[in-house]
């Protein structure tokens, strides 16, 4: 079963839901702002994505600008930032077994379908 990390307020995230639904894909939705990832889940997700925390950070968000912009942060610091402020996580992210992809654009999910 696939899981989409989803923020309903994000147009790209809504596009991913529509993309999957239009193709008849069965998937679960995890509203990660209401049900944030644990540290273990985040670390696992980064491994499945094959990306560093820096590559999944949304640096245009006010939380980033207010608390972290201009600071030199280690990978561990960036992971802590993502845990403290889940809104900083790129979205949407589709997870299938032990693989994941940032679905921007929605067509990026094709490799997991």
MARFI-483843 format. One line per 3 residues: number of its first residue (from 1); their letters; for each residue x, y, z of N, C-alpha, C. Coordinates in Angstrom, 1 decimal. Each point is the difference from the previous one (the first is absolute). Layout:
MARFI-483843
NUM	A	X/Y/Z/X/Y/Z/X/Y/Z  ...
***
This chain:
MARFI-483843
1	XXX	0.8/-1.2/0.0/-0.8/1.2/0.0/0.9/1.2/0.0  -0.4/1.0/-0.8/0.7/1.3/-0.1/-0.6/1.0/1.0  0.9/0.9/0.5/-0.5/1.1/0.9/0.5/1.3/-0.6
4	XXX	-0.9/0.9/0.0/0.4/1.4/-0.4/0.0/0.9/1.2  1.2/0.6/0.2/0.1/1.0/1.0/-0.6/1.3/-0.6  -1.0/0.5/0.6/-0.9/0.9/-0.6/-0.3/1.2/0.9
7	XXX	0.0/1.2/-0.6/-0.5/1.2/0.6/-1.1/0.6/-0.9  -1.2/-0.1/0.5/-1.2/0.4/-0.9/0.0/1.5/-0.4  0.8/0.8/0.7/0.1/1.4/-0.3/0.9/0.3/-1.2
10	XXX	0.8/-1.0/-0.4/1.0/0.1/-1.0/-0.6/-0.4/-1.4  0.1/0.8/-1.0/-0.5/-0.3/-1.3/0.7/-1.2/-0.6  1.3/0.0/0.2/0.8/-1.2/-0.6/-0.4/-1.3/0.6
13	XXX	-0.3/0.1/1.3/-0.4/-1.2/0.7/-1.4/-0.5/-0.4  -0.9/1.0/-0.2/-1.4/-0.3/-0.6/0.2/-0.6/-1.4  0.9/0.5/-0.8/0.2/-0.5/-1.3/0.5/-1.4/0.0
16	XXX	0.8/-0.4/1.0/0.5/-1.4/0.1/-1.2/-0.9/0.4  -0.9/0.4/0.9/-1.1/-0.8/0.3/-0.9/-0.2/-1.2  -0.3/1.0/-0.8/-0.8/-0.1/-1.2/0.7/-0.9/-1.0
19	XXX	1.3/0.2/-0.2/0.8/-0.9/-0.9/-0.2/-1.4/0.3  0.2/-0.4/1.3/-0.2/-1.4/0.4/-1.4/-0.5/-0.2  -1.0/0.9/0.4/-1.4/-0.4/-0.1/-0.4/-0.2/-1.4
22	XXX	0.5/0.9/-0.9/-0.4/-0.1/-1.5/0.6/-1.3/-0.6  1.0/-0.6/0.6/0.6/-1.2/-0.5/-0.5/-1.2/0.8  -1.0/0.2/0.9/-0.6/-1.2/0.7/1.0/-0.6/1.0
25	XXX	1.0/0.7/0.5/1.0/-0.5/0.9/-0.6/0.0/1.4  0.1/-1.1/0.7/-0.4/-0.1/1.4/1.2/0.4/0.9  -0.3/1.0/0.8/1.1/0.5/0.9/-0.6/0.6/1.3
28	XXX	0.8/0.1/1.0/-0.4/0.6/1.2/0.5/1.4/0.0  -0.7/0.9/0.7/0.5/1.4/0.2/0.4/0.2/1.4  1.2/0.5/0.2/0.4/0.4/1.4/0.2/1.5/0.0
31	XXX	-0.9/0.6/0.8/0.1/1.5/0.2/1.1/0.3/1.0  1.2/0.1/-0.6/1.2/0.1/0.9/0.1/1.2/0.9  -0.8/1.0/-0.2/0.0/1.1/0.9/-0.8/-0.3/1.2
34	XXX	-1.0/-0.8/-0.1/-0.8/-0.4/1.2/0.6/-1.3/0.6  0.7/-0.8/-0.8/0.6/-1.3/0.4/1.4/0.0/-0.4  0.9/0.8/0.7/1.3/0.2/-0.5/0.9/-1.3/0.1
37	XXX	1.0/0.0/-0.8/0.9/-1.2/0.0/0.8/0.0/1.2  0.3/-1.2/0.5/0.9/-0.1/1.2/1.4/0.1/-0.6  1.0/0.1/0.9/1.4/0.1/-0.4/0.4/-1.2/-0.8
40	XXX	-0.4/-1.2/0.4/0.3/-1.2/-0.7/-0.6/0.0/-1.4  -1.3/0.4/-0.1/-0.7/0.0/-1.2/0.7/1.0/-1.0  0.4/1.2/0.5/0.6/1.0/-0.8/1.3/-0.5/-0.6
43	XXX	0.8/-0.6/0.9/1.3/-0.5/-0.4/-0.1/-1.1/-1.1  -1.0/-0.9/0.3/-0.3/-1.1/-1.0/-0.5/0.6/-1.3  -0.8/1.0/0.0/-0.5/0.7/-1.2/1.1/0.6/-0.8
46	XXX	0.9/0.7/0.7/1.2/0.6/-0.7/0.8/-1.1/-0.7  0.2/-1.1/0.6/0.7/-1.1/-0.6/-0.8/-0.5/-1.3  -1.3/-0.2/0.2/-0.8/-0.4/-1.2/0.1/1.0/-1.1
49	XXX	0.0/1.2/0.3/0.1/1.1/-1.0/1.4/0.1/-0.6  1.0/-0.4/0.8/1.3/0.1/-0.4/0.5/1.5/0.0  -0.6/0.7/0.9/0.3/1.5/0.1/0.4/0.3/1.4
52	XXX	0.8/1.1/0.1/0.3/0.6/1.3/-1.2/0.8/0.5  0.1/0.3/1.3/-1.1/0.9/0.6/0.0/1.3/-0.7  1.2/0.5/-0.4/0.0/1.3/-0.7/-0.8/0.0/-1.3
55	XXX	0.0/-1.1/-0.7/-0.7/-0.1/-1.3/-1.5/-0.1/0.2  -0.5/-0.2/1.2/-1.5/-0.1/0.2/-0.5/1.1/0.8  0.8/1.0/0.3/-0.4/1.2/0.8/-0.6/1.0/-0.9
58	XXX	-1.1/0.6/0.4/-0.7/1.1/-0.6/0.6/1.3/0.6  0.9/0.5/-0.6/0.7/1.2/0.5/-0.7/1.3/-0.2  -1.1/0.0/-0.7/-0.8/1.2/-0.2/-1.1/0.2/1.1
61	XXX	-0.1/-1.0/0.8/-1.0/0.0/1.1/0.4/1.0/1.1  -1.0/0.7/0.5/0.3/1.0/1.1/0.7/-0.7/1.2  -0.3/-1.2/0.3/0.7/-0.7/1.1/1.5/-0.1/-0.2
64	XXX	0.4/-0.3/-1.3/1.4/-0.1/-0.3/0.6/1.4/0.1  -0.6/1.0/-0.6/0.5/1.3/0.0/0.2/0.6/1.4  -1.0/-0.3/0.8/0.0/0.6/1.4/1.0/-0.7/0.9
67	XXX	0.2/-1.3/-0.2/0.8/-0.7/1.0/1.4/-0.5/-0.5  0.1/-0.2/-1.3/1.2/-0.6/-0.5/0.8/0.7/-1.1  -0.6/0.9/-0.7/0.6/0.6/-1.1/1.3/0.7/0.4
70	XXX	1.0/-0.2/-0.8/1.3/0.7/0.3/0.9/-0.8/0.9  -0.5/-1.1/0.6/0.7/-0.8/1.0/0.7/-1.1/-0.7  1.1/-0.4/0.4/0.7/-1.2/-0.5/-0.5/-1.2/0.9
73	XXX	-0.7/-0.9/-0.7/-0.6/-1.1/0.7/0.6/-1.4/-0.5  0.2/-0.9/0.9/0.4/-1.3/-0.4/-1.2/-0.8/-0.5  0.2/-1.2/-0.5/-1.1/-0.9/-0.4/-0.9/-0.3/1.2
76	XXX	0.6/-0.2/1.1/-0.8/-0.3/1.2/-0.8/1.2/0.4  0.5/1.2/-0.1/-0.8/1.2/0.3/-1.2/0.1/-1.0  0.3/-0.3/-1.2/-1.1/0.1/-1.0/-1.1/-1.0/0.2
79	XXX	0.4/-1.2/0.5/-1.0/-1.1/0.3/-0.8/0.5/1.2  0.7/0.6/1.0/-0.7/0.6/1.2/-1.0/1.1/-0.5  0.4/0.8/-0.9/-0.9/1.0/-0.5/-1.2/-0.6/-0.7
82	XXX	0.1/-1.0/-0.8/-1.1/-0.7/-0.6/-0.9/-0.6/1.0  0.5/-0.5/1.1/-0.8/-0.6/1.0/-0.7/1.0/0.8  0.6/1.1/0.3/-0.6/1.1/0.7/-1.1/0.8/-0.8
85	XXX	0.3/0.1/-1.3/-0.9/0.7/-0.9/-0.3/-0.8/-1.2  -1.0/-1.0/0.1/-0.3/-0.9/-1.1/-0.3/0.8/-1.3  -0.5/1.2/0.1/-0.4/0.8/-1.2/1.2/0.2/-0.9
88	XXX	1.3/-0.2/0.5/1.2/0.2/-0.8/0.2/-1.1/-0.9  -0.6/-1.1/0.1/0.2/-1.2/-0.8/-0.6/0.2/-1.4  0.8/-0.2/-1.0/-0.6/0.0/-1.4/-1.2/-0.9/-0.1
91	XXX	-0.9/0.4/-0.8/-1.2/-0.7/-0.2/-0.5/0.1/-1.5  -0.8/-0.9/-0.4/-0.3/-1.3/0.6/1.1/-1.0/-0.1  0.0/-1.1/0.7/0.9/-1.1/-0.1/-0.8/-1.3/0.0
94	XXX	0.3/-0.7/-1.1/-0.6/-1.3/-0.1/0.9/-1.1/0.4  -0.5/-0.9/0.9/0.8/-1.1/0.5/-0.6/-1.3/-0.4  0.9/-0.9/-0.5/-0.5/-1.4/-0.4/1.1/-0.9/0.5
97	XXX	-0.3/-0.9/0.9/0.9/-0.9/0.6/1.2/0.8/0.5  1.2/-0.3/-0.5/1.2/0.7/0.6/0.5/1.0/-1.1  -0.9/0.6/-0.7/0.4/1.0/-1.0/-0.9/1.2/0.2
100	XXX	0.5/1.1/-0.4/-0.9/1.3/0.1/0.5/1.0/-1.0  -0.9/0.9/-0.3/0.3/1.0/-1.0/-0.8/1.3/0.4  0.7/1.1/-0.2/-0.6/1.3/0.2/-0.8/0.2/-1.3
103	XXX	-1.3/0.1/0.1/-0.9/0.1/-1.2/-0.2/1.4/-0.5  1.0/0.6/-0.3/0.0/1.4/-0.6/0.8/-0.1/-1.3  -0.6/-0.1/-1.1/-1.4/0.0/-0.3/-0.6/-1.4/0.2
106	XXX	-1.3/-0.1/-0.1/-0.7/-1.2/0.3/0.5/-1.2/-0.9  0.5/0.3/-1.2/0.5/-1.0/-0.9/1.2/-0.7/0.6  0.7/0.6/1.0/1.1/-0.6/0.6/-0.3/-1.3/0.7
109	XXX	-1.3/-0.2/0.3/-0.5/-1.3/0.7/0.0/-1.2/-1.0  0.1/0.2/-1.2/-0.2/-1.1/-1.0/0.9/-1.1/0.3  1.2/0.2/0.4/1.0/-1.0/0.3/-0.4/-1.0/1.1
112	XX	-0.9/0.5/0.9/-0.5/-0.8/1.1/-1.3/-0.7/-0.3  -0.7/0.4/-1.1/-1.3/-0.5/-0.2/0.0/-1.3/-0.7
***
